[in-house]
Amino acid sequence: MTDKQWKILLVDDDRSNRQAMADWLESEGFDVIAVPDGTSAMQHIQDGIAVIVTDLKMPRTDGMQLLRLAKEKAPHAAVIVVTAYGTVESAVEALKEGAFDYLTKPFKPEELTHRVRKAIEQSRMAAEIASLHAQLNQQYGFDNIIGNSPAMRAVFEKVRLIANARTTVLITGESGTGKELIARAIHHHSPRAHKPFVPINIAAIPETLLESELFGYEKGAFTGASQRKVGLFRAAEGGTLFMDEIGEMNLSLQSKLLRAIEMRRILPVGSTQEVEIDVRVLAATNRSLADEVKAGKFREDLYYRLNVVELKLPPLRERTEDIPLLCRFFLEQLAKENNRPVMEITPEAMDLLMAYNWPGNVRELRNVLEGIVVLSVRDKIEPADLPPHIRQQSQSQAVIRSGMTMAEIEKEAIRRALEQTGGHRGKAASLLDLSVRTLQRKIREYNLPF
C-alpha cells in the first residue's frame, strides 16, 4: 500500500505549525487532513485514519481527550503526540494512555516522517491482525473457540441448541480444553446475555469460606463479618453462575446447592429469611462425577440435577486437525499482545506439533507458542524452537507408529534431526537433547552419512 493510501489526521491549534507539517507530509506522499483542534478532529476520527498527530495543549478538546476518544472510536489508529520542550511528563502520561509515540518541539521534518512511517507500520499490522482474527473466527470459530473438526462442530451445534434454555448444563473435559470459554459462549448466546456472567472456581476457595461466597452473609454472622455481603448467586441475578471444578465441593454444601437450584431460593449465612433468585447454573469438572457418586464423594441427586445436559469437550489429541487453526489464531493474538509481526510455522515444526499428545490441551499449546513468540528473533517457528519434550515425544511417536525397533527409532530420530539442521551436529544435538560427543558416536554407530 502506498503512502497516499494512508490518511494522516493532523491536529494543531497553531496555524503556521499546522500548515508547515501538513505541507511537509503531503510532499512526502501522505494524504493529510489538518484541523485546528480536538473538537474538529472528532469529525474525522473514523474516516479511515491510520495515524493521528496531535498537539497536547489545545483549547476546547486537548490532545489527551482526543487520544482517549481515538482508542475507543479508532482502535487501530496510531497516535503520535506533540509536546513542547520541558513538558515531557505529559508525553509520558500519553504513552501510558496508549499513544504510539511522541515528538518534542522543535523537531526536524525528517523526524516527523520517520515517526509517521513507524506508526503506519503498527497501524497496518494491527488492522491486518484484526482482519485475520475476524476471518478465522468467522470461518472456524464460535465466540473465540476455534475448531473445524467434527468433534468441535458437534460442540458448537450443541451450544446453539441449549443456549436459549434455562436448564443446567454440565461441561466436562480435561484441564485446558476450554470449559469456561464454552460456558461464556452459552451465556453470550442466551437471553441472559445482557445480565452478569459470574465465574467461580470451587477448588480455589477455602472450604470454610465457600458457603458465604456463594450465598452471602448477614452482618455479624461470624467473626469478621462487619458488613452484609450478597454472595455470588445474587451477584449473578438474571444471568449465569459458572461453577468450575464442581467435584471439589463438600457433601454438606452440595445439599444446599441442590436446594438453591431446585427451589430457586438461597439462605444467606446468619439469616433466617430465604431470598428468591433467578440464576442459570452452569457447572464444569475434569473428573468423572459418576465415579465420584459411586465412591460416595458426590451426591447422586445433585449429579443428575446438574447433568440435565452434558457437554463433553474433546481433548486436543482427539482433534489434531484443529492444531494448525489454533496455532494461527494464537499467533495472531500473541503478535498483537507483544507488538510483534505474526510468526509462521514451518511444515516440519507443524508436523511435530501435530504428533505431540498435548496433555495440557489447548492451554498448553497457547503457552508453548507464547514462550516462542516472546523469545524468538526470527519470523518463522522451526523445529529447534519447540521445547525438547515436544520434539522428542513427537519424533518417537511418529516412528513408533511405523512398527520400528528401538534402534531403528533412534537412528531415524537422529537422521531427521540432522536433516532439519542441515547436518549441523551442534544444533542436531540440541534438538535431540544429547551431547555433541554422544551424537557423534551414534552417527558412527549407525553409519549415517553426516
C-alpha positions in Angstrom: 0.0 0.0 0.0 1.4 3.4 -1.0 1.8 6.3 1.5 -1.0 8.2 -0.4 -3.5 5.5 0.7 -2.8 6.1 4.4 -4.7 9.0 5.9 -2.9 11.2 8.5 -5.0 13.4 10.8 -3.0 16.4 11.9 -4.3 18.4 14.9 -2.6 21.7 16.0 -4.1 25.0 17.0 -1.1 26.9 15.8 -1.9 27.7 12.1 1.6 28.1 10.9 2.8 24.9 12.6 -0.2 23.0 11.3 0.3 24.2 7.7 4.1 23.6 7.8 3.6 20.0 9.0 0.8 19.4 6.5 2.8 20.7 3.6 5.8 18.5 4.5 3.8 15.3 5.0 1.9 15.9 1.7 5.3 16.4 0.0 6.3 13.0 1.3 3.3 11.5 -0.3 0.8 11.2 2.5 -3.0 12.0 2.4 -3.3 14.7 5.2 -6.4 16.1 6.9 -5.3 19.1 9.0 -7.7 20.6 11.7 -7.2 23.3 14.4 -8.4 21.5 17.5 -9.6 18.2 19.0 -13.3 19.0 18.5 -12.8 19.4 14.8 -10.7 16.2 14.8 -13.6 14.2 16.2 -15.5 14.7 13.0 -12.8 12.8 11.1 -11.5 10.2 13.6 -13.4 7.3 11.9 -12.6 8.3 8.3 -10.1 5.5 7.8 -7.4 7.4 9.7 -4.2 5.4 10.1 -2.2 7.9 12.2 -3.2 10.9 14.3 -0.5 13.5 15.0 -1.8 15.8 17.7 -0.6 18.7 19.9 -1.2 18.0 23.5 -2.0 21.6 24.7 -5.0 22.9 22.8 -8.1 24.9 23.7 -11.5 23.1 23.9 -10.7 19.4 23.4 -7.0 18.8 24.2 -4.7 16.1 22.9 -5.3 13.7 25.9 -9.1 13.8 25.4 -8.6 13.2 21.7 -6.2 10.2 22.4 -8.8 8.6 24.7 -11.5 9.0 22.0 -9.3 7.6 19.4 -8.6 4.5 21.5 -12.4 4.0 21.6 -13.5 5.0 18.1 -10.5 4.1 16.0 -8.5 1.5 18.0 -6.2 0.6 15.0 -5.1 4.3 14.5 -1.7 5.0 16.0 -1.5 8.3 17.9 1.7 10.5 18.0 1.5 13.3 20.5 3.5 16.6 20.1 4.6 18.4 23.2 6.7 21.5 23.9 10.2 21.2 25.4 10.1 20.9 29.2 6.7 19.2 29.3 7.8 15.6 28.6 5.9 14.4 31.6 2.7 15.0 29.7 4.0 12.9 26.8 4.9 10.1 29.2 1.4 10.2 30.5 0.1 10.0 27.0 2.2 6.9 26.3 0.6 5.3 29.4 -2.8 6.1 28.0 -1.9 4.3 24.8 -0.2 6.8 22.5 2.2 5.2 20.0 5.0 7.8 20.3 5.7 11.4 21.0 7.7 14.3 19.5 9.2 17.2 21.4 9.1 20.6 19.8 11.2 21.8 18.0 11.7 18.8 15.7 13.1 18.2 12.2 10.6 17.4 9.4 12.5 14.2 8.7 11.9 13.1 12.2 8.2 13.6 11.8 8.3 11.5 8.6 10.2 8.7 10.4 7.8 8.6 13.3 4.7 8.6 11.0 6.1 5.8 8.9 6.7 3.7 12.0 3.2 4.5 13.2 1.7 3.5 9.9 3.5 0.1 10.1 1.9 -0.5 13.5 -1.5 0.6 12.3 -1.2 -1.6 9.2 -0.1 -4.6 11.4 -3.0 -4.1 13.9 -5.5 -3.8 11.1 -4.2 -7.0 9.4 -4.2 -9.0 12.6 -7.8 -7.8 13.4 -8.9 -8.8 9.9 -7.2 -12.2 10.0 -8.6 -12.8 13.5 -12.2 -11.9 12.5 -11.9 -14.1 9.3 -10.5 -17.1 11.2 -13.2 -16.8 13.9 -16.0 -16.4 11.4 -14.9 -19.5 9.3 -13.8 -21.8 12.1 -14.8 -20.5 15.4 -17.6 -19.8 17.9 -17.1 -16.9 20.3 -13.2 -17.3 20.1 -13.4 -21.0 20.4 -11.5 -22.3 17.4 -12.2 -25.6 15.7 -13.3 -27.2 12.5 -13.0 -30.8 13.4 -16.2 -32.9 13.5 -15.9 -33.1 17.3 -15.8 -29.3 17.8 -18.6 -28.7 15.2 -20.8 -31.0 17.3 -20.0 -29.0 20.4 -20.8 -25.7 18.6 -24.1 -27.1 17.5 -25.0 -28.3 21.0 -24.1 -24.8 22.4 -26.5 -23.2 19.9 -29.3 -25.6 20.8 -29.0 -25.3 24.6 -28.2 -21.5 24.8 -31.8 -20.4 24.9 -32.9 -23.0 27.5 -32.9 -22.3 31.3 -31.7 -25.8 32.1 -28.4 -26.5 34.0 -25.5 -27.8 31.9 -22.6 -30.0 33.0 -19.4 -29.2 30.9 -16.9 -32.0 31.1 -13.4 -32.4 29.8 -9.7 -32.5 30.7 -8.0 -29.4 32.1 -7.1 -26.9 29.4 -9.9 -27.9 26.9 -11.7 -24.5 27.3 -14.7 -25.3 29.6 -15.1 -21.7 30.8 -15.0 -20.4 27.2 -17.9 -22.8 26.4 -19.8 -21.6 29.4 -19.3 -18.0 28.3 -20.5 -18.8 24.8 -23.7 -20.4 26.2 -24.3 -17.3 28.3 -23.5 -14.9 25.4 -26.0 -16.6 23.1 -28.7 -16.9 25.7 -31.5 -14.4 26.6 -29.4 -13.7 29.7 -26.5 -12.2 27.7 -27.2 -8.7 29.0 -27.0 -9.8 32.6 -23.9 -10.8 34.6 -21.8 -13.9 33.9 -20.2 -14.8 37.2 -17.5 -17.5 37.3 -16.2 -19.2 40.4 -13.5 -21.9 40.8 -14.7 -24.1 43.6 -11.2 -25.5 44.1 -9.7 -22.1 44.6 -12.0 -21.1 47.6 -11.2 -22.5 51.1 -13.9 -24.9 52.1 -14.8 -22.8 55.2 -15.5 -19.7 53.1 -17.3 -21.3 50.1 -20.8 -21.2 51.5 -20.6 -17.4 52.4 -19.0 -16.7 49.0 -21.9 -18.4 47.2 -24.9 -17.5 49.3 -23.6 -14.3 51.0 -23.9 -13.5 54.7 -25.5 -11.0 57.1 -23.6 -8.6 59.2 -22.4 -10.3 62.4 -23.0 -13.8 61.0 -19.5 -14.7 62.1 -16.3 -13.1 63.4 -15.1 -10.6 60.9 -18.5 -10.2 59.2 -18.5 -6.4 59.8 -21.0 -5.8 57.0 -23.5 -7.6 54.8 -22.4 -9.4 51.7 -24.7 -10.5 48.9 -22.7 -13.5 47.5 -22.2 -14.8 44.0 -25.7 -16.2 43.4 -27.2 -12.7 43.9 -24.4 -11.1 42.0 -25.4 -13.2 39.1 -29.1 -12.3 39.4 -30.8 -12.6 36.0 -27.6 -14.0 34.5 -25.4 -17.1 34.7 -23.3 -18.6 37.5 -20.5 -20.7 36.2 -19.1 -23.2 38.8 -15.8 -24.7 37.7 -14.3 -27.7 39.5 -17.7 -28.6 40.9 -16.4 -32.0 42.0 -14.4 -30.3 44.7 -17.4 -29.2 46.7 -18.0 -30.9 50.0 -21.1 -33.0 50.6 -22.7 -30.7 53.1 -22.6 -27.7 50.8 -23.8 -29.9 47.9 -27.2 -30.4 49.6 -27.6 -26.6 49.9 -26.6 -26.1 46.3 -29.2 -28.7 45.2 -31.9 -26.8 47.1 -30.9 -23.5 45.6 -31.1 -24.9 42.1 -34.4 -26.7 42.6 -36.2 -24.1 44.8 -34.6 -21.0 43.2 -34.0 -19.7 46.7 -30.9 -19.2 48.9 -30.4 -18.7 52.6 -27.5 -16.3 53.4 -25.3 -17.3 56.2 -26.6 -15.8 59.5 -30.1 -15.1 58.0 -33.4 -16.7 58.8 -35.0 -15.3 55.6 -34.6 -17.0 52.2 -34.0 -14.9 49.1 -35.5 -15.7 45.7 -33.0 -15.9 42.8 -33.2 -16.1 39.1 -29.9 -17.6 38.0 -28.9 -20.2 35.5 -26.2 -22.6 36.8 -23.5 -24.0 34.5 -21.0 -26.4 36.1 -17.8 -27.9 34.9 -15.4 -30.7 36.0 -12.4 -32.6 34.8 -13.4 -35.5 36.9 -15.9 -38.3 36.3 -18.8 -37.3 38.6 -20.4 -40.7 38.0 -17.3 -42.3 39.6 -17.4 -39.7 42.4 -21.1 -40.7 43.1 -20.1 -44.4 43.3 -17.3 -43.5 45.7 -19.7 -41.6 47.9 -18.0 -38.3 47.3 -20.7 -36.6 45.3 -24.5 -36.6 45.8 -26.3 -38.6 43.2 -29.3 -36.3 43.2 -27.1 -33.2 42.6 -25.3 -35.1 39.9 -28.5 -35.8 38.0 -29.7 -32.2 38.6 -26.5 -30.7 37.1 -26.2 -33.3 34.3 -29.5 -32.5 32.6 -27.4 -31.7 29.6 -23.8 -32.8 29.3 -21.3 -31.0 27.0 -18.2 -33.1 26.7 -15.2 -31.3 25.3 -12.7 -33.4 23.3 -9.0 -33.3 24.3 -6.7 -31.7 21.7 -5.1 -35.1 20.8 -8.5 -36.2 19.5 -8.9 -33.2 17.2 -5.4 -32.8 15.9 -6.8 -31.3 12.6 -7.6 -28.2 14.6 -4.0 -27.6 15.7 -3.0 -25.5 12.6 -6.1 -23.3 13.0 -5.4 -22.9 16.7 -1.8 -22.0 16.0 -2.7 -19.4 13.6 -5.3 -17.9 15.9 -3.0 -17.8 18.9 0.0 -16.4 16.9 -2.2 -13.6 15.7 -3.3 -12.9 19.3 0.2 -13.1 20.6 1.6 -10.8 17.9 -0.8 -8.2 18.8 -0.2 -8.5 22.6 3.6 -8.4 22.2 3.7 -5.9 19.3 5.4 -8.4 17.1 4.8 -9.5 13.5 2.7 -12.6 13.0 5.1 -15.7 13.0 4.7 -18.6 10.6 5.3 -22.2 11.4 7.4 -24.3 9.1 5.8 -27.6 7.9 8.5 -29.6 9.8 7.6 -27.8 13.1 3.9 -28.2 12.4 4.4 -32.0 11.9 5.9 -32.1 15.4 3.2 -30.1 17.0 0.5 -32.4 15.5 2.3 -35.5 16.6 2.6 -34.4 20.2 -0.2 -35.7 22.5 -0.8 -32.3 24.4 -1.6 -33.4 27.9 -2.3 -29.8 28.8 -4.6 -29.4 25.8 -5.3 -26.0 24.2 -4.0 -24.1 27.2 -0.6 -25.9 26.9 -0.5 -25.2 23.1 -1.0 -21.5 23.7 1.6 -21.3 26.4 4.2 -23.1 24.2 3.5 -20.6 21.4 3.7 -17.6 23.8 7.1 -18.7 25.0 8.4 -19.0 21.4 6.9 -15.6 20.4 8.5 -13.8 23.3 11.9 -15.3 22.9 12.3 -15.7 19.2 14.2 -13.2 17.0 13.0 -14.9 13.7 9.7 -14.7 11.8 9.3 -18.4 11.5 9.0 -21.2 14.0 11.4 -24.0 13.3 11.6 -27.5 14.9 14.6 -26.2 17.0 12.3 -23.5 18.6 10.0 -26.2 20.1 10.6 -27.4 23.7 12.7 -30.6 23.8 9.9 -32.7 25.3 7.7 -31.9 22.3 10.4 -32.7 19.8 11.3 -35.9 21.5 7.8 -37.3 22.1 6.6 -36.3 18.6 9.5 -37.8 16.8 9.3 -41.0 18.9 5.5 -41.4 18.3 5.9 -40.8 14.6 8.3 -43.7 14.2 6.7 -46.0 16.8 3.5 -46.0 14.7 5.5 -47.4 11.9 6.4 -50.6 13.9 10.2 -50.0 14.1 12.6 -51.4 16.6 14.1 -49.1 19.3 17.4 -48.9 17.5 15.6 -48.0 14.3 13.6 -45.4 16.1 16.8 -43.8 17.5 18.5 -43.9 14.1 15.5 -42.3 12.4 15.2 -39.6 15.1 18.9 -38.7 14.6 18.7 -38.7 10.8 15.7 -36.4 10.9 17.4 -34.0 13.4 20.4 -33.8 11.2 18.3 -33.2 8.1 16.3 -30.5 9.8 19.5 -28.7 10.9 21.3 -29.1 7.6 23.8 -31.5 9.1 24.9 -29.1 11.8 25.8 -31.5 14.7 25.7 -28.9 17.4 22.1 -27.9 16.5 21.0 -31.5 16.0 22.4 -32.5 19.4 20.4 -29.6 21.0 17.3 -30.7 19.1 17.8 -34.3 20.4 18.8 -33.2 23.9 22.1 -35.1 23.5 25.7 -34.0 24.0 27.7 -33.5 20.7 30.1 -36.3 21.7 27.2 -38.7 22.2 25.7 -37.7 18.8 29.0 -38.2 17.0 29.3 -41.6 18.5 25.8 -42.6 17.4 26.4 -41.2 13.9 29.3 -43.6 13.6 27.4 -46.4 15.2 24.5 -46.1 12.7 26.8 -45.3 9.8 24.8 -42.1 9.0 26.1 -40.0 6.0 26.6 -36.8 8.0 
